[in-house]
Amino acid sequence: MTGKVSRRARNPLGEIDPDFDRHSTARPLPAGESHDTLHPRFLTGEVGPAGKLLESRMNFPSVQQHQIDPPNIVGSIAGFLGSVAIGYLVFVVTNNPIAGAGLPAIRAGWESVRTGWWILRTDRDIARGRICFAFCIATAFWQGATAAFVSVVMFIAIEKIGGGPPGIPQFAATMITLACGVGVTALTGLVATLAAAIAGVRVWVNPGMRKLAKGDLNQVSAIPSHQYFNFAIFVLATSLALPVVLLCMVLLIAPPSPWSSLAVLILGPILVIAGYLWFSGRIIAEHPGACWPDGTG
């Protein structure tokens, strides 16, 4: 007489569990089922006692959203004024406004360059990464040109308050350099805008997004859009406005007739507004999640 070997059912944790149904490989399965077939209770969410035991004993990893700090406006203004003060000292020593305005310009655009490079290396969607990188570079030039312009204006104001005559030719050369920076912004932004429209990519970039996301592109969607601005709007507006403004200036210098000058003044803003509305509806993301719905792609 052969005795029957008793097999005490154990759950996946190795504990004896009378409710856990352990199937032996020697036991035949019903027709249409295999060992790889999921029990219907798993498909419906009714995992049973064994499943509940697993859920209570095992810690499954989950993606935790970082806490996004609110923007530090006071700190940003203080940092900019500090760079302007150092830049003014450089201007006094070198008597070169370009050298003096260079420090605030570099400081203003440096974080945008770092953010763009981070996106280019991290985003697995190559097209989106390159387009956002171009928008970040255009943002850096835009910030640098704006910071340099404000610095030069402050230099002139300080010179007038101090009673010293400002060097008009030197400041004029600085303004020409700044205009070139704005031109680079417009050219880079225009190329990036066309690429985004062709590829169907919606863009949301902010100079501080790398720090806000703690270097994790999957956390960008958690950045509150009501607290942090999408700088792609500035790039798009500059890219569309500058060519139209230059064309209007050329036509107004030697207008064929007064009516043509009036037409330029009327059609110029209309073209800029119409172009902005058309492109913004196709490439500007309302929030970070619209640009990176899947994190790194």
C-alpha positions as CSV (number, residue, x, y, z in Angstrom):
1,M,0.0,0.0,0.0
2,T,1.4,3.3,-1.1
3,G,1.0,6.2,1.3
4,K,-0.1,9.6,-0.1
5,V,2.5,12.3,0.4
6,S,1.0,15.3,2.0
7,R,2.1,18.6,0.5
8,R,1.5,21.6,2.8
9,A,0.6,24.6,0.7
10,R,3.0,27.5,1.1
11,N,2.5,31.0,-0.3
12,P,5.3,32.8,-2.3
13,L,6.7,34.2,0.9
14,G,7.4,30.6,2.1
15,E,4.8,30.7,4.8
16,I,2.2,28.0,5.3
17,D,-1.1,29.3,4.0
18,P,-4.2,27.0,3.8
19,D,-5.9,29.4,1.5
20,F,-3.0,29.5,-1.0
21,D,-3.6,27.0,-3.9
22,R,-0.3,25.5,-4.9
23,H,-0.4,23.4,-8.1
24,S,2.1,20.6,-8.7
25,T,3.6,20.3,-12.1
26,A,2.4,16.7,-12.1
27,R,-1.2,17.8,-11.6
28,P,-3.1,18.2,-15.0
29,L,-4.6,21.6,-15.7
30,P,-8.1,22.2,-17.2
31,A,-8.4,22.4,-20.9
32,G,-7.4,25.8,-22.3
33,E,-5.2,26.8,-19.3
34,S,-1.5,26.7,-18.7
35,H,0.9,27.6,-16.0
36,D,1.3,31.1,-17.6
37,T,-2.5,31.8,-17.6
38,L,-3.5,34.5,-15.1
39,H,-6.2,33.6,-12.8
40,P,-9.4,35.6,-13.5
41,R,-9.3,37.1,-10.1
42,F,-6.0,38.8,-10.9
43,L,-7.5,40.3,-14.1
44,T,-10.5,41.7,-12.2
45,G,-8.4,43.0,-9.2
46,E,-9.7,40.3,-6.8
47,V,-6.3,39.0,-5.9
48,G,-7.5,36.7,-3.0
49,P,-5.9,36.1,0.3
50,A,-2.5,35.2,-1.1
51,G,-2.4,38.3,-3.2
52,K,-3.4,40.5,-0.3
53,L,-0.6,38.9,1.7
54,L,1.8,39.7,-1.0
55,E,0.6,43.3,-1.2
56,S,1.0,43.8,2.5
57,R,4.4,42.2,2.8
58,M,6.2,43.5,-0.4
59,N,7.2,47.1,-1.1
60,F,6.9,47.9,-4.7
61,P,8.9,50.9,-6.0
62,S,7.0,53.9,-7.1
63,V,7.9,57.2,-8.8
64,Q,7.8,59.9,-6.2
65,Q,7.2,63.5,-7.3
66,H,9.7,66.0,-6.0
67,Q,8.4,69.0,-4.2
68,I,8.8,72.0,-6.5
69,D,10.0,75.2,-4.7
70,P,8.2,78.5,-5.5
71,P,10.2,81.0,-7.6
72,N,12.6,83.1,-5.6
73,I,12.1,86.5,-7.3
74,V,13.9,88.5,-4.6
75,G,17.0,86.2,-4.9
76,S,17.0,86.5,-8.7
77,I,16.8,90.3,-8.6
78,A,19.5,90.5,-5.9
79,G,21.8,88.3,-8.0
80,F,21.3,90.4,-11.1
81,L,21.9,93.6,-9.3
82,G,25.1,92.1,-7.8
83,S,26.3,91.1,-11.3
84,V,25.5,94.6,-12.6
85,A,27.5,96.2,-9.7
86,I,30.5,94.0,-10.5
87,G,30.1,94.7,-14.2
88,Y,30.1,98.4,-13.5
89,L,33.4,98.1,-11.7
90,V,34.8,96.2,-14.8
91,F,33.5,99.1,-16.9
92,V,35.2,101.7,-14.8
93,V,38.5,99.8,-14.9
94,T,38.5,98.9,-18.6
95,N,36.4,101.9,-19.9
96,N,34.7,99.3,-22.1
97,P,30.9,99.0,-21.7
98,I,30.9,95.6,-23.6
99,A,33.2,94.1,-21.0
100,G,31.1,95.6,-18.2
101,A,27.8,94.3,-19.6
102,G,29.3,90.9,-20.4
103,L,29.2,89.6,-16.8
104,P,25.4,90.3,-16.3
105,A,24.7,88.9,-19.8
106,I,26.6,85.7,-19.2
107,R,25.0,85.2,-15.8
108,A,21.5,85.7,-17.2
109,G,21.9,83.2,-20.0
110,W,24.2,80.6,-18.4
111,E,21.4,78.6,-16.7
112,S,19.5,78.4,-20.0
113,V,22.5,76.9,-21.7
114,R,23.0,74.3,-19.0
115,T,19.3,73.4,-19.1
116,G,19.3,73.0,-22.9
117,W,22.4,70.8,-22.8
118,W,20.7,68.7,-20.0
119,I,17.6,68.2,-22.2
120,L,19.7,67.3,-25.2
121,R,21.5,64.6,-23.3
122,T,18.5,63.3,-21.3
123,D,15.5,63.3,-23.6
124,R,15.3,60.0,-25.6
125,D,13.0,61.7,-28.1
126,I,15.8,63.1,-30.4
127,A,13.6,65.5,-32.3
128,R,12.0,67.0,-29.1
129,G,15.4,67.2,-27.4
130,R,17.0,69.1,-30.2
131,I,14.1,71.5,-30.6
132,C,13.9,72.3,-26.9
133,F,17.7,72.6,-26.9
134,A,17.5,75.2,-29.6
135,F,14.8,77.1,-27.8
136,C,16.9,77.1,-24.6
137,I,19.9,78.5,-26.6
138,A,17.6,81.2,-28.1
139,T,16.4,81.9,-24.6
140,A,20.0,82.3,-23.4
141,F,20.7,84.9,-26.1
142,W,17.5,86.7,-25.3
143,Q,18.3,86.8,-21.6
144,G,21.8,87.9,-22.3
145,A,20.8,90.7,-24.6
146,T,18.1,91.9,-22.2
147,A,20.5,91.9,-19.3
148,A,23.3,93.6,-21.2
149,F,20.8,96.3,-22.4
150,V,19.6,97.0,-18.9
151,S,23.2,97.1,-17.6
152,V,24.2,99.6,-20.2
153,V,21.3,101.8,-19.4
154,M,22.2,101.6,-15.7
155,F,25.8,102.5,-16.5
156,I,24.7,105.6,-18.4
157,A,22.4,106.6,-15.5
158,I,25.2,106.1,-13.0
159,E,27.6,108.2,-15.2
160,K,25.1,111.0,-15.5
161,I,24.4,111.0,-11.8
162,G,28.1,111.1,-11.0
163,G,28.5,114.0,-13.4
164,G,30.8,112.2,-15.8
165,P,30.0,112.3,-19.6
166,P,29.1,108.9,-20.9
167,G,31.1,107.7,-23.9
168,I,28.4,107.8,-26.6
169,P,30.5,106.0,-29.3
170,Q,31.4,103.2,-26.9
171,F,27.8,102.7,-25.8
172,A,26.7,102.9,-29.5
173,A,29.1,100.0,-30.2
174,T,27.6,98.1,-27.3
175,M,24.1,98.6,-28.6
176,I,25.2,97.2,-32.0
177,T,26.6,94.2,-30.3
178,L,23.3,93.7,-28.4
179,A,21.4,94.0,-31.6
180,C,23.5,91.2,-33.1
181,G,22.6,89.1,-30.0
182,V,18.9,89.7,-30.6
183,G,19.4,88.8,-34.2
184,V,21.0,85.4,-33.2
185,T,18.0,84.9,-30.9
186,A,15.6,85.5,-33.7
187,L,17.4,83.3,-36.2
188,T,17.8,80.4,-33.8
189,G,14.2,80.8,-32.6
190,L,12.8,80.9,-36.1
191,V,14.6,77.7,-37.1
192,A,13.4,76.0,-33.9
193,T,9.9,77.3,-34.4
194,L,9.7,75.9,-38.0
195,A,11.2,72.6,-36.8
196,A,8.7,72.3,-34.0
197,A,5.8,73.0,-36.3
198,I,6.9,70.4,-38.8
199,A,7.6,67.8,-36.2
200,G,4.4,68.5,-34.2
201,V,6.4,69.2,-31.0
202,R,4.9,71.4,-28.3
203,V,7.6,73.4,-26.4
204,W,7.8,74.4,-22.7
205,V,11.2,75.6,-21.5
206,N,12.3,77.5,-18.4
207,P,15.9,78.3,-17.5
208,G,15.4,76.8,-14.0
209,M,13.7,73.6,-14.9
210,R,16.8,71.5,-14.6
211,K,17.2,72.6,-10.9
212,L,13.5,72.4,-10.3
213,A,13.3,68.8,-11.5
214,K,16.4,67.8,-9.6
215,G,18.0,66.7,-12.8
216,D,15.2,64.2,-13.5
217,L,13.3,64.8,-16.7
218,N,10.5,62.6,-15.5
219,Q,9.7,65.3,-12.8
220,V,9.4,68.2,-15.3
221,S,5.6,67.6,-15.6
222,A,5.2,68.4,-11.9
223,I,6.5,72.0,-12.4
224,P,3.5,74.3,-11.8
225,S,2.9,76.4,-15.0
226,H,1.1,79.1,-13.0
227,Q,4.3,79.8,-11.1
228,Y,6.9,79.4,-13.8
229,F,6.8,81.0,-17.2
230,N,7.3,79.3,-20.6
231,F,10.2,81.2,-22.1
232,A,9.4,79.8,-25.5
233,I,6.8,82.5,-25.8
234,F,9.5,85.2,-25.7
235,V,11.5,83.3,-28.2
236,L,8.6,82.9,-30.6
237,A,7.5,86.6,-30.3
238,T,11.1,87.8,-30.9
239,S,11.6,85.5,-33.8
240,L,8.5,86.7,-35.6
241,A,8.7,90.4,-34.7
242,L,12.3,91.1,-35.5
243,P,12.2,90.2,-39.3
244,V,9.0,92.2,-39.7
245,V,10.4,95.2,-37.8
246,L,13.6,95.2,-39.9
247,L,11.6,95.0,-43.1
248,C,9.4,97.9,-41.9
249,M,12.5,100.0,-41.0
250,V,13.9,99.4,-44.5
251,L,10.7,100.4,-46.2
252,L,10.2,103.4,-44.0
253,I,13.7,104.8,-44.7
254,A,13.0,105.4,-48.3
255,P,9.2,104.8,-48.8
256,P,8.0,104.9,-52.4
257,S,4.9,106.9,-51.3
258,P,3.2,108.0,-48.1
259,W,0.5,105.3,-48.7
260,S,3.2,102.6,-48.7
261,S,4.5,103.8,-45.4
262,L,1.0,103.7,-43.9
263,A,0.5,100.2,-45.3
264,V,3.7,99.1,-43.7
265,L,2.8,100.5,-40.3
266,I,-0.6,98.7,-40.5
267,L,0.4,95.4,-42.0
268,G,3.5,94.9,-40.0
269,P,1.8,94.4,-36.6
270,I,-0.9,92.4,-38.2
271,L,1.6,90.0,-39.7
272,V,3.3,89.6,-36.4
273,I,0.1,89.0,-34.4
274,A,-1.3,86.6,-37.0
275,G,2.0,84.6,-37.2
276,Y,2.2,84.4,-33.4
277,L,-1.4,83.2,-33.1
278,W,-0.9,80.6,-35.8
279,F,2.4,79.2,-34.4
280,S,1.6,79.5,-30.7
281,G,-1.5,77.3,-31.2
282,R,0.7,74.6,-32.7
283,I,4.0,74.6,-30.8
284,I,3.5,76.4,-27.4
285,A,2.7,74.0,-24.6
286,E,0.4,75.3,-21.9
287,H,2.1,73.3,-19.2
288,P,5.3,71.1,-18.9
289,G,3.3,67.9,-19.2
290,A,2.1,68.9,-22.7
291,C,5.7,69.0,-23.8
292,W,6.9,65.9,-21.9
293,P,3.8,63.7,-21.4
294,D,6.0,60.6,-21.2
295,G,8.9,62.0,-19.3
296,T,12.1,61.2,-21.1
297,G,10.2,59.6,-24.0
